């Protein structure tokens, strides 16, 4: 497999972040919160707990040696090719708490921006009756 270009890595990180923030609720939320509660960390899924790539998109780097919470997520392919079967499939991933990360560059720390977008999304969903 060929190495990804910096633009491809950035695109992958942005996609990971949009999936994490764009979901209202997940079956893994309670798993994540219980995992970090056992470590004495108050964690809210999709607000301060993201995958490695999502943290990169937020301008943060997971510290070397940190261990996250392993989850199984279901990926829903979005191929428009009728020859391909768009069947969901499971994928293992690891999420990390914000306390396990450091800003890559103070000017690129977009965590507050993402939390604001997430809050707006939740308020919109509540207003729509979801």
N, CA, C and O atoms as a GROMACS GRO file, in nm:
protein
  520
    1UNK      N    1   0.084  -0.117   0.000
    1UNK     CA    2   0.000   0.000   0.000
    1UNK      C    3   0.089   0.124   0.000
    1UNK      O    4   0.184   0.133   0.078
    2UNK      N    5   0.059   0.217  -0.086
    2UNK     CA    6   0.140   0.339  -0.098
    2UNK      C    7   0.114   0.432   0.020
    2UNK      O    8   0.007   0.429   0.081
    3UNK      N    9   0.213   0.514   0.050
    3UNK     CA   10   0.199   0.612   0.157
    3UNK      C   11   0.100   0.720   0.115
    3UNK      O   12   0.089   0.755  -0.002
    4UNK      N   13   0.028   0.772   0.214
    4UNK     CA   14  -0.066   0.879   0.187
    4UNK      C   15   0.007   1.013   0.179
    4UNK      O   16   0.105   1.036   0.250
    5UNK      N   17  -0.041   1.098   0.093
    5UNK     CA   18   0.014   1.233   0.085
    5UNK      C   19  -0.040   1.313   0.203
    5UNK      O   20  -0.138   1.272   0.264
    6UNK      N   21   0.022   1.424   0.237
    6UNK     CA   22  -0.032   1.506   0.346
    6UNK      C   23  -0.177   1.548   0.322
    6UNK      O   24  -0.255   1.556   0.416
    7UNK      N   25  -0.212   1.574   0.196
    7UNK     CA   26  -0.350   1.612   0.165
    7UNK      C   27  -0.446   1.496   0.188
    7UNK      O   28  -0.557   1.515   0.238
    8UNK      N   29  -0.403   1.374   0.153
    8UNK     CA   30  -0.486   1.257   0.176
    8UNK      C   31  -0.502   1.228   0.325
    8UNK      O   32  -0.610   1.190   0.370
    9UNK      N   33  -0.394   1.247   0.401
    9UNK     CA   34  -0.402   1.229   0.547
    9UNK      C   35  -0.499   1.330   0.608
    9UNK      O   36  -0.579   1.295   0.694
   10UNK      N   37  -0.490   1.456   0.563
   10UNK     CA   38  -0.579   1.560   0.614
   10UNK      C   39  -0.724   1.528   0.579
   10UNK      O   40  -0.814   1.544   0.662
   11UNK      N   41  -0.748   1.482   0.456
   11UNK     CA   42  -0.885   1.447   0.414
   11UNK      C   43  -0.939   1.332   0.499
   11UNK      O   44  -1.056   1.333   0.537
   12UNK      N   45  -0.855   1.233   0.527
   12UNK     CA   46  -0.897   1.120   0.610
   12UNK      C   47  -0.931   1.166   0.752
   12UNK      O   48  -1.029   1.121   0.811
   13UNK      N   49  -0.850   1.256   0.805
   13UNK     CA   50  -0.874   1.309   0.939
   13UNK      C   51  -1.004   1.389   0.944
   13UNK      O   52  -1.082   1.375   1.038
   14UNK      N   53  -1.028   1.472   0.843
   14UNK     CA   54  -1.151   1.552   0.837
   14UNK      C   55  -1.274   1.462   0.826
   14UNK      O   56  -1.377   1.490   0.887
   15UNK      N   57  -1.263   1.355   0.747
   15UNK     CA   58  -1.374   1.260   0.732
   15UNK      C   59  -1.405   1.192   0.866
   15UNK      O   60  -1.521   1.176   0.904
   16UNK      N   61  -1.300   1.152   0.936
   16UNK     CA   62  -1.316   1.088   1.066
   16UNK      C   63  -1.385   1.182   1.165
   16UNK      O   64  -1.475   1.141   1.239
   17UNK      N   65  -1.343   1.308   1.165
   17UNK     CA   66  -1.404   1.406   1.254
   17UNK      C   67  -1.549   1.430   1.219
   17UNK      O   68  -1.634   1.438   1.309
   18UNK      N   69  -1.582   1.442   1.091
   18UNK     CA   70  -1.720   1.468   1.053
   18UNK      C   71  -1.812   1.352   1.090
   18UNK      O   72  -1.927   1.373   1.128
   19UNK      N   73  -1.762   1.227   1.079
   19UNK     CA   74  -1.842   1.112   1.123
   19UNK      C   75  -1.865   1.116   1.273
   19UNK      O   76  -1.975   1.087   1.320
   20UNK      N   77  -1.762   1.151   1.348
   20UNK     CA   78  -1.774   1.153   1.494
   20UNK      C   79  -1.869   1.262   1.542
   20UNK      O   80  -1.952   1.237   1.629
   21UNK      N   81  -1.858   1.380   1.487
   21UNK     CA   82  -1.941   1.491   1.530
   21UNK      C   83  -2.082   1.481   1.473
   21UNK      O   84  -2.178   1.523   1.538
   22UNK      N   85  -2.094   1.427   1.353
   22UNK     CA   86  -2.223   1.422   1.286
   22UNK      C   87  -2.321   1.321   1.340
   22UNK      O   88  -2.438   1.322   1.301
   23UNK      N   89  -2.279   1.235   1.429
   23UNK     CA   90  -2.366   1.134   1.487
   23UNK      C   91  -2.428   1.187   1.615
   23UNK      O   92  -2.358   1.238   1.702
   24UNK      N   93  -2.560   1.175   1.628
   24UNK     CA   94  -2.628   1.224   1.748
   24UNK      C   95  -2.602   1.132   1.866
   24UNK      O   96  -2.566   1.179   1.974
   25UNK      N   97  -2.622   1.002   1.848
   25UNK     CA   98  -2.604   0.909   1.959
   25UNK      C   99  -2.550   0.778   1.904
   25UNK      O  100  -2.581   0.739   1.791
   26UNK      N  101  -2.471   0.711   1.984
   26UNK     CA  102  -2.412   0.585   1.943
   26UNK      C  103  -2.428   0.483   2.054
   26UNK      O  104  -2.436   0.519   2.172
   27UNK      N  105  -2.432   0.357   2.018
   27UNK     CA  106  -2.438   0.250   2.118
   27UNK      C  107  -2.309   0.244   2.198
   27UNK      O  108  -2.308   0.190   2.308
   28UNK      N  109  -2.201   0.300   2.144
   28UNK     CA  110  -2.072   0.296   2.212
   28UNK      C  111  -2.057   0.406   2.318
   28UNK      O  112  -1.960   0.404   2.394
   29UNK      N  113  -2.149   0.501   2.323
   29UNK     CA  114  -2.136   0.612   2.418
   29UNK      C  115  -2.120   0.562   2.562
   29UNK      O  116  -2.032   0.609   2.634
   30UNK      N  117  -2.205   0.470   2.603
   30UNK     CA  118  -2.199   0.421   2.740
   30UNK      C  119  -2.069   0.344   2.766
   30UNK      O  120  -2.016   0.348   2.876
   31UNK      N  121  -2.019   0.273   2.665
   31UNK     CA  122  -1.893   0.200   2.679
   31UNK      C  123  -1.779   0.298   2.702
   31UNK      O  124  -1.695   0.278   2.790
   32UNK      N  125  -1.776   0.404   2.621
   32UNK     CA  126  -1.671   0.504   2.633
   32UNK      C  127  -1.676   0.572   2.770
   32UNK      O  128  -1.574   0.585   2.838
   33UNK      N  129  -1.794   0.615   2.810
   33UNK     CA  130  -1.808   0.684   2.938
   33UNK      C  131  -1.772   0.593   3.054
   33UNK      O  132  -1.708   0.639   3.149
   34UNK      N  133  -1.810   0.466   3.050
   34UNK     CA  134  -1.776   0.371   3.157
   34UNK      C  135  -1.625   0.345   3.160
   34UNK      O  136  -1.566   0.336   3.268
   35UNK      N  137  -1.562   0.332   3.043
   35UNK     CA  138  -1.418   0.308   3.035
   35UNK      C  139  -1.342   0.420   3.104
   35UNK      O  140  -1.255   0.395   3.188
   36UNK      N  141  -1.374   0.543   3.068
   36UNK     CA  142  -1.301   0.657   3.126
   36UNK      C  143  -1.341   0.684   3.270
   36UNK      O  144  -1.260   0.736   3.348
   37UNK      N  145  -1.465   0.652   3.308
   37UNK     CA  146  -1.506   0.667   3.448
   37UNK      C  147  -1.424   0.574   3.538
   37UNK      O  148  -1.390   0.610   3.650
   38UNK      N  149  -1.394   0.454   3.487
   38UNK     CA  150  -1.312   0.360   3.564
   38UNK      C  151  -1.171   0.413   3.584
   38UNK      O  152  -1.102   0.374   3.678
   39UNK      N  153  -1.128   0.503   3.496
   39UNK     CA  154  -0.996   0.565   3.508
   39UNK      C  155  -1.002   0.696   3.586
   39UNK      O  156  -0.901   0.763   3.605
   40UNK      N  157  -1.123   0.733   3.630
   40UNK     CA  158  -1.140   0.856   3.706
   40UNK      C  159  -1.148   0.981   3.619
   40UNK      O  160  -1.123   1.092   3.667
   41UNK      N  161  -1.183   0.963   3.492
   41UNK     CA  162  -1.193   1.074   3.398
   41UNK      C  163  -1.338   1.090   3.356
   41UNK      O  164  -1.401   0.995   3.310
   42UNK      N  165  -1.391   1.212   3.372
   42UNK     CA  166  -1.526   1.238   3.322
   42UNK      C  167  -1.516   1.260   3.171
   42UNK      O  168  -1.449   1.353   3.126
   43UNK      N  169  -1.582   1.176   3.093
   43UNK     CA  170  -1.574   1.183   2.948
   43UNK      C  171  -1.714   1.185   2.888
   43UNK      O  172  -1.803   1.113   2.932
   44UNK      N  173  -1.731   1.268   2.786
   44UNK     CA  174  -1.855   1.273   2.711
   44UNK      C  175  -1.822   1.234   2.567
   44UNK      O  176  -1.743   1.301   2.501
   45UNK      N  177  -1.883   1.126   2.521
   45UNK     CA  178  -1.854   1.078   2.386
   45UNK      C  179  -1.887   1.185   2.283
   45UNK      O  180  -1.986   1.257   2.296
   46UNK      N  181  -1.804   1.193   2.180
   46UNK     CA  182  -1.816   1.285   2.068
   46UNK      C  183  -1.812   1.432   2.108
   46UNK      O  184  -1.850   1.520   2.030
   47UNK      N  185  -1.765   1.460   2.230
   47UNK     CA  186  -1.739   1.598   2.272
   47UNK      C  187  -1.593   1.610   2.312
   47UNK      O  188  -1.525   1.704   2.272
   48UNK      N  189  -1.544   1.514   2.392
   48UNK     CA  190  -1.404   1.517   2.431
   48UNK      C  191  -1.336   1.382   2.416
   48UNK      O  192  -1.230   1.358   2.473
   49UNK      N  193  -1.396   1.293   2.338
   49UNK     CA  194  -1.339   1.161   2.308
   49UNK      C  195  -1.353   1.137   2.158
   49UNK      O  196  -1.464   1.132   2.105
   50UNK      N  197  -1.237   1.122   2.089
   50UNK     CA  198  -1.237   1.101   1.944
   50UNK      C  199  -1.130   1.001   1.906
   50UNK      O  200  -1.047   0.963   1.988
   51UNK      N  201  -1.133   0.957   1.779
   51UNK     CA  202  -1.030   0.869   1.726
   51UNK      C  203  -0.902   0.949   1.702
   51UNK      O  204  -0.902   1.072   1.707
   52UNK      N  205  -0.794   0.877   1.676
   52UNK     CA  206  -0.666   0.941   1.648
   52UNK      C  207  -0.679   1.040   1.531
   52UNK      O  208  -0.636   1.154   1.541
   53UNK      N  209  -0.740   0.994   1.422
   53UNK     CA  210  -0.754   1.081   1.304
   53UNK      C  211  -0.841   1.202   1.332
   53UNK      O  212  -0.813   1.310   1.281
   54UNK      N  213  -0.947   1.186   1.410
   54UNK     CA  214  -1.032   1.300   1.443
   54UNK      C  215  -0.954   1.402   1.526
   54UNK      O  216  -0.969   1.523   1.506
   55UNK      N  217  -0.871   1.356   1.620
   55UNK     CA  218  -0.789   1.449   1.698
   55UNK      C  219  -0.692   1.523   1.607
   55UNK      O  220  -0.669   1.642   1.627
   56UNK      N  221  -0.636   1.454   1.507
   56UNK     CA  222  -0.546   1.521   1.413
   56UNK      C  223  -0.620   1.632   1.338
   56UNK      O  224  -0.565   1.740   1.316
   57UNK      N  225  -0.744   1.604   1.299
   57UNK     CA  226  -0.823   1.706   1.229
   57UNK      C  227  -0.853   1.825   1.320
   57UNK      O  228  -0.872   1.936   1.272
   58UNK      N  229  -0.855   1.802   1.451
   58UNK     CA  230  -0.879   1.909   1.548
   58UNK      C  231  -0.751   1.981   1.587
   58UNK      O  232  -0.752   2.070   1.672
   59UNK      N  233  -0.640   1.942   1.525
   59UNK     CA  234  -0.513   2.008   1.556
   59UNK      C  235  -0.449   1.959   1.684
   59UNK      O  236  -0.375   2.032   1.748
   60UNK      N  237  -0.477   1.834   1.720
   60UNK     CA  238  -0.419   1.777   1.842
   60UNK      C  239  -0.350   1.645   1.809
   60UNK      O  240  -0.386   1.578   1.712
   61UNK      N  241  -0.252   1.608   1.890
   61UNK     CA  242  -0.175   1.485   1.872
   61UNK      C  243  -0.191   1.399   1.996
   61UNK      O  244  -0.173   1.447   2.108
   62UNK      N  245  -0.226   1.271   1.978
   62UNK     CA  246  -0.233   1.178   2.090
   62UNK      C  247  -0.090   1.153   2.136
   62UNK      O  248  -0.001   1.128   2.055
   63UNK      N  249  -0.068   1.161   2.268
   63UNK     CA  250   0.066   1.141   2.323
   63UNK      C  251   0.115   0.998   2.300
   63UNK      O  252   0.036   0.904   2.303
   64UNK      N  253   0.243   0.986   2.276
   64UNK     CA  254   0.305   0.855   2.258
   64UNK      C  255   0.284   0.770   2.383
   64UNK      O  256   0.304   0.817   2.495
   65UNK      N  257   0.244   0.645   2.362
   65UNK     CA  258   0.226   0.552   2.473
   65UNK      C  259   0.088   0.553   2.536
   65UNK      O  260   0.060   0.470   2.622
   66UNK      N  261   0.000   0.644   2.494
   66UNK     CA  262  -0.135   0.648   2.550
   66UNK      C  263  -0.217   0.530   2.500
   66UNK      O  264  -0.206   0.489   2.385
   67UNK      N  265  -0.300   0.477   2.589
   67UNK     CA  266  -0.389   0.368   2.554
   67UNK      C  267  -0.532   0.420   2.559
   67UNK      O  268  -0.573   0.483   2.656
   68UNK      N  269  -0.606   0.393   2.454
   68UNK     CA  270  -0.744   0.441   2.446
   68UNK      C  271  -0.844   0.332   2.473
   68UNK      O  272  -0.810   0.224   2.522
   69UNK      N  273  -0.966   0.360   2.441
   69UNK     CA  274  -1.078   0.268   2.458
   69UNK      C  275  -1.107   0.203   2.323
   69UNK      O  276  -1.136   0.273   2.226
   70UNK      N  277  -1.100   0.070   2.317
   70UNK     CA  278  -1.126  -0.003   2.193
   70UNK      C  279  -1.276  -0.019   2.173
   70UNK      O  280  -1.349  -0.056   2.265
   71UNK      N  281  -1.322   0.010   2.052
   71UNK     CA  282  -1.463   0.001   2.018
   71UNK      C  283  -1.481  -0.071   1.885
   71UNK      O  284  -1.387  -0.082   1.806
   72UNK      N  285  -1.601  -0.120   1.863
   72UNK     CA  286  -1.639  -0.171   1.732
   72UNK      C  287  -1.744  -0.076   1.677
   72UNK      O  288  -1.846  -0.052   1.741
   73UNK      N  289  -1.717  -0.022   1.559
   73UNK     CA  290  -1.813   0.068   1.494
   73UNK      C  291  -1.858   0.005   1.363
   73UNK      O  292  -1.785  -0.075   1.304
   74UNK      N  293  -1.977   0.042   1.318
   74UNK     CA  294  -2.029  -0.010   1.193
   74UNK      C  295  -2.011   0.095   1.085
   74UNK      O  296  -2.058   0.208   1.098
   75UNK      N  297  -1.943   0.058   0.980
   75UNK     CA  298  -1.918   0.146   0.866
   75UNK      C  299  -2.025   0.120   0.761
   75UNK      O  300  -2.050   0.005   0.723
   76UNK      N  301  -2.087   0.227   0.714
   76UNK     CA  302  -2.191   0.217   0.612
   76UNK      C  303  -2.135   0.272   0.480
   76UNK      O  304  -2.128   0.394   0.464
   77UNK      N  305  -2.097   0.184   0.387
   77UNK     CA  306  -2.041   0.231   0.260
   77UNK      C  307  -2.141   0.319   0.185
   77UNK      O  308  -2.262   0.299   0.196
   78UNK      N  309  -2.091   0.414   0.111
   78UNK     CA  310  -2.178   0.507   0.038
   78UNK      C  311  -2.152   0.503  -0.112
   78UNK      O  312  -2.165   0.605  -0.180
   79UNK      N  313  -2.115   0.388  -0.163
   79UNK     CA  314  -2.088   0.375  -0.305
   79UNK      C  315  -2.216   0.392  -0.386
   79UNK      O  316  -2.321   0.339  -0.349
   80UNK      N  317  -2.207   0.465  -0.495
   80UNK     CA  318  -2.323   0.482  -0.583
   80UNK      C  319  -2.321   0.382  -0.698
   80UNK      O  320  -2.410   0.381  -0.782
   81UNK      N  321  -2.218   0.297  -0.700
   81UNK     CA  322  -2.206   0.197  -0.804
   81UNK      C  323  -2.306   0.083  -0.776
   81UNK      O  324  -2.295   0.017  -0.673
   82UNK      N  325  -2.403   0.060  -0.867
   82UNK     CA  326  -2.504  -0.045  -0.842
   82UNK      C  327  -2.445  -0.185  -0.838
   82UNK      O  328  -2.507  -0.276  -0.783
   83UNK      N  329  -2.326  -0.204  -0.895
   83UNK     CA  330  -2.263  -0.336  -0.894
   83UNK      C  331  -2.209  -0.371  -0.756
   83UNK      O  332  -2.192  -0.488  -0.724
   84UNK      N  333  -2.181  -0.269  -0.675
   84UNK     CA  334  -2.127  -0.293  -0.541
   84UNK      C  335  -2.241  -0.305  -0.440
   84UNK      O  336  -2.341  -0.234  -0.449
   85UNK      N  337  -2.224  -0.394  -0.345
   85UNK     CA  338  -2.321  -0.412  -0.239
   85UNK      C  339  -2.283  -0.318  -0.124
   85UNK      O  340  -2.172  -0.326  -0.072
   86UNK      N  341  -2.375  -0.230  -0.086
   86UNK     CA  342  -2.349  -0.134   0.021
   86UNK      C  343  -2.390  -0.191   0.156
   86UNK      O  344  -2.477  -0.137   0.224
   87UNK      N  345  -2.326  -0.300   0.192
   87UNK     CA  346  -2.359  -0.369   0.316
   87UNK      C  347  -2.270  -0.316   0.430
   87UNK      O  348  -2.148  -0.312   0.415
   88UNK      N  349  -2.331  -0.275   0.543
   88UNK     CA  350  -2.249  -0.228   0.656
   88UNK      C  351  -2.156  -0.338   0.706
   88UNK      O  352  -2.188  -0.457   0.699
   89UNK      N  353  -2.039  -0.296   0.757
   89UNK     CA  354  -1.944  -0.393   0.809
   89UNK      C  355  -1.880  -0.337   0.937
   89UNK      O  356  -1.866  -0.216   0.951
   90UNK      N  357  -1.841  -0.426   1.031
   90UNK     CA  358  -1.782  -0.381   1.156
   90UNK      C  359  -1.634  -0.348   1.139
   90UNK      O  360  -1.564  -0.408   1.057
   91UNK      N  361  -1.589  -0.251   1.218
   91UNK     CA  362  -1.447  -0.213   1.216
   91UNK      C  363  -1.406  -0.178   1.358
   91UNK      O  364  -1.477  -0.105   1.428
   92UNK      N  365  -1.292  -0.231   1.401
   92UNK     CA  366  -1.239  -0.198   1.534
   92UNK      C  367  -1.167  -0.064   1.526
   92UNK      O  368  -1.096  -0.036   1.429
   93UNK      N  369  -1.184   0.018   1.629
   93UNK     CA  370  -1.116   0.147   1.635
   93UNK      C  371  -1.083   0.178   1.781
   93UNK      O  372  -1.133   0.112   1.872
   94UNK      N  373  -1.001   0.277   1.802
   94UNK     CA  374  -0.964   0.320   1.937
   94UNK      C  375  -0.993   0.468   1.950
   94UNK      O  376  -0.962   0.546   1.859
   95UNK      N  377  -1.052   0.507   2.062
   95UNK     CA  378  -1.078   0.649   2.088
   95UNK      C  379  -0.996   0.694   2.207
   95UNK      O  380  -0.962   0.615   2.296
   96UNK      N  381  -0.963   0.824   2.208
   96UNK     CA  382  -0.880   0.883   2.312
   96UNK      C  383  -0.949   1.005   2.371
   96UNK      O  384  -1.019   1.077   2.301
   97UNK      N  385  -0.928   1.027   2.500
   97UNK     CA  386  -0.982   1.144   2.570
   97UNK      C  387  -0.892   1.264   2.544
   97UNK      O  388  -0.773   1.248   2.517
   98UNK      N  389  -0.947   1.384   2.552
   98UNK     CA  390  -0.871   1.506   2.528
   98UNK      C  391  -0.751   1.516   2.622
   98UNK      O  392  -0.649   1.574   2.585
   99UNK      N  393  -0.763   1.461   2.744
   99UNK     CA  394  -0.652   1.467   2.839
   99UNK      C  395  -0.533   1.382   2.793
   99UNK      O  396  -0.424   1.393   2.849
  100UNK      N  397  -0.553   1.298   2.692
  100UNK     CA  398  -0.445   1.215   2.638
  100UNK      C  399  -0.381   1.278   2.515
  100UNK      O  400  -0.301   1.214   2.447
  101UNK      N  401  -0.415   1.403   2.487
  101UNK     CA  402  -0.364   1.471   2.367
  101UNK      C  403  -0.297   1.602   2.403
  101UNK      O  404  -0.316   1.656   2.513
  102UNK      N  405  -0.219   1.652   2.310
  102UNK     CA  406  -0.155   1.784   2.320
  102UNK      C  407  -0.182   1.859   2.190
  102UNK      O  408  -0.194   1.797   2.085
  103UNK      N  409  -0.191   1.992   2.197
  103UNK     CA  410  -0.207   2.069   2.073
  103UNK      C  411  -0.085   2.052   1.984
  103UNK      O  412   0.028   2.054   2.032
  104UNK      N  413  -0.107   2.034   1.855
  104UNK     CA  414   0.004   2.026   1.760
  104UNK      C  415   0.066   2.165   1.746
  104UNK      O  416   0.188   2.181   1.748
  105UNK      N  417  -0.020   2.262   1.733
  105UNK     CA  418   0.020   2.402   1.719
  105UNK      C  419  -0.092   2.483   1.782
  105UNK      O  420  -0.209   2.464   1.748
  106UNK      N  421  -0.060   2.572   1.873
  106UNK     CA  422  -0.164   2.647   1.945
  106UNK      C  423  -0.262   2.715   1.850
  106UNK      O  424  -0.380   2.729   1.883
  107UNK      N  425  -0.217   2.758   1.733
  107UNK     CA  426  -0.306   2.826   1.640
  107UNK      C  427  -0.398   2.730   1.568
  107UNK      O  428  -0.499   2.771   1.510
  108UNK      N  429  -0.365   2.600   1.571
  108UNK     CA  430  -0.448   2.502   1.501
  108UNK      C  431  -0.540   2.424   1.594
  108UNK      O  432  -0.609   2.333   1.548
  109UNK      N  433  -0.542   2.456   1.722
  109UNK     CA  434  -0.626   2.382   1.815
  109UNK      C  435  -0.772   2.416   1.788
  109UNK      O  436  -0.819   2.524   1.824
  110UNK      N  437  -0.843   2.323   1.725
  110UNK     CA  438  -0.981   2.346   1.684
  110UNK      C  439  -1.081   2.275   1.773
  110UNK      O  440  -1.196   2.258   1.735
  111UNK      N  441  -1.039   2.231   1.891
  111UNK     CA  442  -1.128   2.158   1.979
  111UNK      C  443  -1.250   2.242   2.017
  111UNK      O  444  -1.362   2.193   2.010
  112UNK      N  445  -1.229   2.367   2.056
  112UNK     CA  446  -1.341   2.453   2.096
  112UNK      C  447  -1.439   2.469   1.979
  112UNK      O  448  -1.560   2.466   1.999
  113UNK      N  449  -1.387   2.486   1.859
  113UNK     CA  450  -1.472   2.500   1.741
  113UNK      C  451  -1.558   2.375   1.721
  113UNK      O  452  -1.678   2.386   1.693
  114UNK      N  453  -1.499   2.257   1.737
  114UNK     CA  454  -1.573   2.132   1.720
  114UNK      C  455  -1.679   2.115   1.828
  114UNK      O  456  -1.789   2.069   1.800
  115UNK      N  457  -1.647   2.152   1.952
  115UNK     CA  458  -1.743   2.141   2.060
  115UNK      C  459  -1.860   2.236   2.036
  115UNK      O  460  -1.975   2.202   2.067
  116UNK      N  461  -1.834   2.353   1.982
  116UNK     CA  462  -1.940   2.448   1.952
  116UNK      C  463  -2.030   2.392   1.842
  116UNK      O  464  -2.153   2.404   1.850
  117UNK      N  465  -1.971   2.331   1.738
  117UNK     CA  466  -2.051   2.271   1.631
  117UNK      C  467  -2.135   2.157   1.686
  117UNK      O  468  -2.251   2.142   1.647
  118UNK      N  469  -2.078   2.077   1.774
  118UNK     CA  470  -2.151   1.963   1.832
  118UNK      C  471  -2.268   2.011   1.916
  118UNK      O  472  -2.377   1.955   1.907
  119UNK      N  473  -2.248   2.115   1.996
  119UNK     CA  474  -2.354   2.171   2.079
  119UNK      C  475  -2.467   2.223   1.991
  119UNK      O  476  -2.585   2.200   2.021
  120UNK      N  477  -2.433   2.292   1.884
  120UNK     CA  478  -2.534   2.344   1.792
  120UNK      C  479  -2.613   2.230   1.728
  120UNK      O  480  -2.734   2.242   1.710
  121UNK      N  481  -2.545   2.121   1.692
  121UNK     CA  482  -2.611   2.006   1.631
  121UNK      C  483  -2.709   1.942   1.729
  121UNK      O  484  -2.821   1.906   1.690
  122UNK      N  485  -2.668   1.926   1.854
  122UNK     CA  486  -2.756   1.866   1.954
  122UNK      C  487  -2.877   1.955   1.979
  122UNK      O  488  -2.989   1.906   1.989
  123UNK      N  489  -2.856   2.086   1.988
  123UNK     CA  490  -2.968   2.179   2.009
  123UNK      C  491  -3.065   2.174   1.892
  123UNK      O  492  -3.186   2.179   1.911
  124UNK      N  493  -3.012   2.166   1.770
  124UNK     CA  494  -3.097   2.155   1.652
  124UNK      C  495  -3.178   2.027   1.656
  124UNK      O  496  -3.298   2.028   1.626
  125UNK      N  497  -3.115   1.916   1.693
  125UNK     CA  498  -3.186   1.787   1.700
  125UNK      C  499  -3.297   1.792   1.804
  125UNK      O  500  -3.405   1.738   1.780
  126UNK      N  501  -3.271   1.855   1.918
  126UNK     CA  502  -3.374   1.867   2.021
  126UNK      C  503  -3.490   1.953   1.972
  126UNK      O  504  -3.606   1.923   1.998
  127UNK      N  505  -3.457   2.061   1.901
  127UNK     CA  506  -3.562   2.150   1.849
  127UNK      C  507  -3.648   2.079   1.745
  127UNK      O  508  -3.767   2.109   1.731
  128UNK      N  509  -3.590   1.984   1.674
  128UNK     CA  510  -3.664   1.908   1.572
  128UNK      C  511  -3.739   1.789   1.633
  128UNK      O  512  -3.811   1.719   1.562
  129UNK      N  513  -3.721   1.768   1.764
  129UNK     CA  514  -3.793   1.660   1.832
  129UNK      C  515  -3.723   1.526   1.829
  129UNK      O  516  -3.786   1.424   1.854
  130UNK      N  517  -3.595   1.525   1.800
  130UNK     CA  518  -3.521   1.398   1.797
  130UNK      C  519  -3.474   1.358   1.934
  130UNK      O  520  -3.410   1.254   1.949
   0.00000   0.00000   0.00000
